[in-house]
Amino acid sequence: MSDTIQFAISMGNDEDGFFGRECPQEDCLGYFKIELGTGLEGDDLPCHCPYCGHVDPHDQFWTQDQLEYAKSLAMRKVQDYVFDEIKRAFPSQVGRSSDLFSLTFDVKPGSPLPLHHYQEAQLQTTLVCDACGLRYAVYGVFAYCPDCGSHNSLQILESNLDLAVKELELASGLDAPLGERLVADALQNVVGAFDAFGRELLRVNASNARSSRSVGAVSCQNLENLRKKVQDYFAFDIAEPFNSEEWDSLVVLFQKRHLIAHKMGVIDGSYVAATRDPHAIVGRKVEISTEEVSTAVPRVRTLGRHLQATLAVSRKRTD
């Protein structure tokens, strides 16, 4: 009998064409899926965990279910191999009729060992990497691309800004009450998307901050506060791409969103102090125009790109 038994084990994709992966880091173990054949091409490419960013060869990202399946299939293959070897060593023999005693050898297989069956889990978000084209699925929304390692935070922000633009287009054809509500919803979506984007971007770059312990607590809904925090933690100005009028209009619009979300749109003293809006009267409802939000969308897009690009440069300097 040979000391080594070799055989191949194949594992298929799920019904959507995805193949399960799991981060090998003990403090992560994040589960995700990729579509083989998309993304980068080449041999021995590394894999990036979408959640924690850990990098290892692809053969380190087997899921626990895949390993259990492979073990159970290997045991069954060994069982079959051992049976074949025993059968070959002790072929069946039938005693001759003239013999006083007859001894018969008859080797029969036992019950096959059980296989560990598994099914890939359903995940919340399916993404296509803008940088390399990999199609992958994750829990949550934000993630590193498993192939090229780029983070998708800007991609998610811009997708949400595109949806806000569609809301504004739809609002222009509606009567005042419903149209105004849709414009307000578009504004909330713009600010909410930027807040989620900014928090995630600061989180993944926290190790490069002067005080990484506090970065995760920074809100990105108040632009002046965010500007100060980024200057303190990363030493650059997020308002650099704008003139003073453009920046001030963004600050005012973000503050208007705060009134809508928390004050039913009614102006209070905090809004007046934060914006110095000459048209604001405490106790009255704030006014938001379609043009105002439409103008803000490309500026928020510029702000997001500037924040990501400058943090990337800062990270390279640290590395």
C-alpha positions in Angstrom: 0.0 0.0 0.0 1.3 3.4 -0.9 2.2 5.9 1.9 0.5 8.7 0.0 -3.0 8.9 -1.4 -3.8 11.8 -3.7 -7.2 12.8 -5.1 -8.9 16.0 -6.2 -11.9 17.5 -4.4 -14.1 19.9 -6.3 -16.4 22.5 -4.8 -19.1 24.2 -6.8 -20.5 27.7 -6.8 -23.9 28.6 -5.4 -27.0 29.3 -7.6 -25.8 32.9 -8.2 -22.3 31.9 -9.3 -20.6 32.8 -6.0 -18.0 30.9 -4.1 -17.7 31.2 -0.3 -14.7 32.6 1.5 -13.8 33.2 5.1 -11.2 35.4 6.7 -8.6 33.3 8.5 -8.0 36.0 11.2 -9.3 34.7 14.5 -10.7 38.1 15.6 -12.5 38.5 12.3 -13.6 35.2 10.6 -15.7 37.3 8.2 -17.7 35.4 5.6 -18.0 36.7 2.1 -18.4 35.4 -1.5 -16.7 36.0 -4.8 -17.6 35.2 -8.4 -14.7 33.3 -9.9 -13.7 34.6 -13.3 -14.3 38.2 -12.5 -11.7 40.7 -11.1 -8.0 40.4 -11.5 -6.3 37.8 -13.7 -3.1 36.0 -12.9 -1.7 33.2 -10.7 -1.0 33.3 -7.0 -3.0 36.5 -6.4 -3.5 37.4 -2.8 -7.0 37.7 -1.2 -8.2 40.6 0.9 -10.8 40.2 3.6 -13.6 42.7 2.8 -14.2 43.5 6.5 -10.8 43.8 8.2 -8.5 44.1 5.2 -6.3 41.1 6.2 -4.3 39.8 3.2 -3.3 36.1 2.7 -3.1 33.6 -0.2 -6.4 32.4 -1.5 -5.8 28.9 -0.1 -6.1 30.4 3.4 -9.7 31.6 3.0 -11.5 28.3 3.1 -14.8 28.4 5.1 -15.3 26.0 8.0 -18.1 24.3 6.1 -15.8 23.8 3.0 -13.1 22.3 5.2 -15.6 20.0 6.9 -16.9 18.9 3.6 -13.4 18.3 2.3 -12.5 16.2 5.4 -15.6 14.1 5.1 -15.0 13.5 1.4 -11.4 12.6 2.1 -12.4 10.1 4.7 -14.8 8.5 2.3 -12.1 8.4 -0.4 -9.7 6.7 2.0 -12.4 4.2 3.0 -12.9 3.3 -0.7 -9.1 3.1 -1.2 -8.6 0.8 1.8 -11.4 -1.5 0.7 -10.0 -1.8 -2.8 -6.5 -2.6 -1.3 -7.9 -5.3 1.0 -10.0 -6.8 -1.8 -6.9 -6.9 -3.9 -4.9 -8.6 -1.2 -7.6 -11.1 -0.3 -9.5 -12.0 -3.4 -12.7 -14.0 -3.0 -12.0 -17.8 -2.9 -14.5 -20.6 -2.9 -13.5 -23.9 -1.3 -13.3 -27.0 -3.5 -15.9 -29.8 -3.0 -13.3 -32.5 -2.4 -11.8 -30.6 0.6 -12.7 -31.8 4.0 -13.0 -28.2 5.1 -13.7 -25.2 2.8 -12.7 -21.6 3.6 -14.2 -18.8 1.7 -12.9 -15.3 1.5 -15.5 -12.7 0.6 -14.6 -9.0 1.1 -17.6 -6.7 1.2 -17.7 -2.9 1.6 -19.1 -1.4 4.8 -21.5 1.5 5.0 -20.0 4.6 3.4 -18.9 7.3 5.9 -21.3 10.3 6.0 -20.6 13.4 4.0 -20.8 16.9 5.5 -23.1 18.7 3.2 -23.3 22.5 3.2 -24.9 25.4 1.4 -23.4 28.9 0.9 -25.2 31.5 3.0 -27.1 34.4 1.6 -25.5 37.8 2.0 -26.9 41.3 2.2 -25.1 43.3 -0.5 -23.7 42.3 -4.0 -21.0 44.6 -5.3 -18.9 45.0 -8.5 -15.5 46.6 -7.8 -15.0 49.8 -9.8 -11.3 49.2 -9.8 -10.9 45.6 -11.0 -14.4 44.4 -11.9 -14.7 41.6 -9.2 -18.2 40.7 -8.4 -18.5 39.9 -4.7 -21.1 39.7 -1.9 -20.7 40.8 1.8 -22.7 41.5 4.9 -23.3 45.2 5.4 -22.4 47.7 2.7 -18.8 48.9 3.0 -15.9 46.5 2.2 -12.5 46.1 0.7 -12.4 44.4 -2.7 -11.2 40.8 -2.1 -9.1 41.0 -5.3 -7.5 44.4 -5.6 -8.0 45.5 -2.0 -9.5 48.9 -2.9 -12.1 50.1 -0.4 -15.6 50.7 -1.8 -16.7 53.6 0.4 -16.5 56.2 -2.4 -18.3 53.8 -4.8 -21.2 53.5 -2.3 -21.3 57.3 -1.7 -21.5 58.1 -5.4 -24.2 55.4 -6.0 -26.3 57.1 -3.3 -25.7 60.5 -4.7 -26.9 59.2 -8.1 -30.1 58.1 -6.4 -30.6 61.5 -4.9 -30.3 63.1 -8.3 -33.1 60.8 -9.5 -35.2 61.8 -6.6 -34.7 65.5 -7.5 -35.7 64.8 -11.1 -38.8 63.1 -10.0 -39.7 65.9 -7.5 -39.6 68.5 -10.3 -42.7 66.9 -11.9 -44.8 66.7 -8.7 -47.2 69.1 -7.0 -45.7 71.3 -4.2 -46.4 69.2 -1.0 -45.2 65.9 -2.4 -42.4 67.5 -4.4 -41.1 69.4 -1.4 -41.2 66.1 0.7 -39.1 64.3 -2.0 -36.6 67.2 -2.1 -36.2 66.9 1.7 -35.8 63.2 1.4 -33.1 63.7 -1.3 -31.3 66.1 1.0 -31.4 63.6 3.9 -30.1 60.8 1.7 -27.2 63.0 0.5 -26.2 63.9 4.1 -26.8 60.4 5.4 -24.7 58.8 2.6 -21.9 61.3 3.2 -22.0 60.7 7.0 -21.8 56.9 6.5 -19.0 57.3 3.9 -17.0 59.7 6.1 -17.3 57.5 9.2 -16.2 54.4 7.3 -13.3 56.2 5.6 -12.0 57.6 8.9 -12.4 54.2 10.5 -10.2 52.4 7.9 -7.6 55.2 8.1 -7.7 55.5 11.9 -4.2 54.0 12.3 -2.7 57.0 10.5 -4.4 59.6 12.7 -2.6 61.5 15.4 -5.1 60.0 17.9 -6.7 56.9 16.4 -8.7 56.2 19.6 -11.2 59.1 18.9 -11.5 58.9 15.1 -14.3 56.4 15.1 -16.5 58.8 17.1 -16.4 61.6 14.6 -19.7 62.6 13.0 -19.7 63.7 9.4 -23.1 65.5 9.5 -21.7 68.8 10.9 -19.2 69.9 8.3 -17.4 72.6 10.3 -16.9 70.1 13.1 -15.7 67.5 10.7 -13.3 70.0 9.1 -11.8 70.8 12.5 -11.5 67.1 13.5 -9.8 66.1 10.2 -7.3 69.0 10.6 -6.6 67.8 14.1 -6.2 64.1 13.3 -4.8 64.2 9.7 -3.5 67.7 9.2 -5.3 68.7 6.0 -8.3 70.9 5.1 -11.4 69.1 3.7 -12.7 72.5 2.4 -9.7 73.0 0.2 -11.5 72.3 -3.2 -14.1 75.0 -2.5 -14.2 78.8 -2.3 -15.8 80.3 0.8 -19.2 80.7 -0.8 -19.4 77.1 -1.9 -18.2 75.8 1.4 -20.6 78.0 3.4 -23.6 76.8 1.2 -22.7 73.2 2.0 -22.5 73.9 5.7 -25.9 75.6 5.6 -27.5 72.7 3.7 -26.1 70.1 6.1 -27.6 72.2 9.0 -30.9 72.3 7.2 -30.9 68.6 7.0 -30.4 68.5 10.8 -33.5 70.6 11.3 -35.6 68.3 9.0 -34.3 65.1 10.8 -34.6 66.3 14.4 -36.7 69.5 14.6 -39.5 68.8 12.0 -37.8 71.5 9.8 -38.4 74.3 12.4 -35.6 76.8 12.7 -34.0 77.1 16.2 -31.3 79.2 17.7 -28.6 76.6 17.2 -29.2 76.7 13.4 -28.9 80.5 13.3 -25.7 80.4 15.3 -24.2 77.6 13.2 -25.1 79.1 9.8 -25.5 82.9 10.3 -28.2 82.6 7.7 -29.6 86.1 7.3 -33.0 84.8 6.1 -33.5 82.5 9.1 -36.3 83.3 11.6 -36.5 81.2 14.7 -39.8 79.3 14.9 -40.4 79.2 11.2 -39.9 76.2 8.8 -36.7 76.1 6.9 -36.9 76.4 3.1 -35.1 74.0 0.8 -35.2 74.3 -3.0 -34.5 71.7 -5.6 -31.8 73.9 -7.1 -30.1 74.2 -3.7 -29.9 70.4 -3.3 -29.0 69.8 -7.0 -26.1 72.3 -6.6 -24.9 70.5 -3.5 -24.8 67.0 -4.9 -21.7 67.5 -7.2 -20.0 69.4 -4.4 -20.5 66.5 -1.9 -19.2 64.2 -4.6 -16.1 66.5 -4.9 -15.8 66.6 -1.1 -15.9 62.8 -0.9 -13.2 62.3 -3.6 -11.0 64.9 -2.0 -11.3 63.3 1.5 -10.5 59.8 0.1 -7.6 60.9 -2.1 -6.0 63.0 0.6 -6.3 60.2 3.2 -4.8 57.8 0.7 -1.8 60.1 0.3 -1.5 60.4 4.1 -1.6 56.6 4.4 1.2 56.1 1.8 3.4 58.6 3.6 2.9 56.6 6.9 3.6 53.3 5.2 
